[in-house]
Amino acid sequence: MLDERILGQIELDTRIDLRDAVGRVTAPTLVVASADDQIILPHHQRELAAVIDQAEYLEVPGGHGLRFEDPARFCPIITEYVDKRQAQGRA
C-alpha cells in the first residue's frame, strides 16, 4: 500500500548510520523535536542535540511531519532561530 519511493526511504533508513558524521557538525544547530512523533521519538532527538556541540533543543507539540502538518508553528520557530543567530553574529 505504500508508494515505492516511501519503501525505498524506509529501506535506506534501516541501514544508514550517521552517528560519526553528526559529531562533526560545527554550524549553529537547532534540533526541533515533535512531542508526538512516533517515527523519531523525542528522546532520540534529545540524544541528537546532545552530540552536536552547542546545539539547542526545542520540543513542540506535533507529529513526525511538523513542517507539513503545522507550518504556521514550524516556520516561525526556524525564522526566530535564524534571526537570533544573525543578531548574535552582528553583536
C-alpha positions in Angstrom: 0.0 0.0 0.0 3.0 2.3 0.4 4.4 4.2 -2.5 7.6 2.7 -3.9 9.6 5.8 -3.0 8.5 5.6 0.6 9.5 1.9 0.8 13.0 2.9 -0.6 13.3 5.6 2.1 12.3 3.1 4.8 14.9 0.6 3.5 17.6 3.3 3.5 16.7 4.4 7.0 17.3 0.8 8.2 20.9 0.6 7.0 22.3 4.1 7.2 24.3 5.2 10.2 25.2 8.9 10.6 26.4 8.9 14.2 30.0 9.7 13.2 29.0 12.5 10.8 26.7 14.1 13.4 29.7 14.7 15.8 31.4 16.7 13.1 28.6 19.3 12.8 30.0 22.8 13.6 27.2 25.0 12.4 24.8 26.6 14.8 22.1 23.9 15.2 18.5 23.9 16.4 17.0 20.4 16.9 13.2 20.8 16.7 11.5 17.7 18.1 7.8 16.9 17.8 6.5 15.6 21.1 4.0 13.3 19.4 6.4 11.9 16.7 6.0 8.1 16.6 8.8 7.7 14.0 11.7 9.6 15.6 10.9 9.7 19.2 11.8 12.8 21.2 14.4 11.0 23.3 16.3 10.3 20.1 16.1 14.0 19.2 17.5 14.9 22.6 20.3 12.4 22.0 21.0 14.1 18.7 21.1 17.5 20.2 23.5 16.3 22.9 26.1 15.1 20.4 26.1 18.3 18.4 28.4 20.9 20.0 26.3 23.7 21.4 23.1 22.6 19.7 19.8 24.0 21.0 16.9 21.7 21.6 13.2 22.6 21.3 10.3 20.2 21.7 6.9 21.3 20.4 3.5 19.6 20.1 3.1 17.8 16.8 3.8 14.7 14.8 6.6 13.5 12.5 5.8 15.8 9.6 5.5 19.0 11.7 6.8 21.3 8.9 4.0 20.0 6.7 1.4 19.4 9.4 1.7 22.8 11.0 3.8 25.2 9.0 2.3 28.1 11.0 4.0 26.7 14.1 7.2 25.4 12.4 8.2 28.3 10.2 8.3 31.0 13.0 10.5 28.7 15.1 13.0 28.5 12.3 12.8 32.2 11.5 13.3 33.2 15.1 16.3 30.9 15.5 18.0 32.2 12.3 17.2 35.8 13.2 18.7 35.3 16.7 21.8 33.7 15.3 22.3 36.5 12.8 21.9 39.1 15.5 24.5 37.4 17.7 26.8 37.4 14.7 26.5 41.2 14.4 27.0 41.8 18.1 
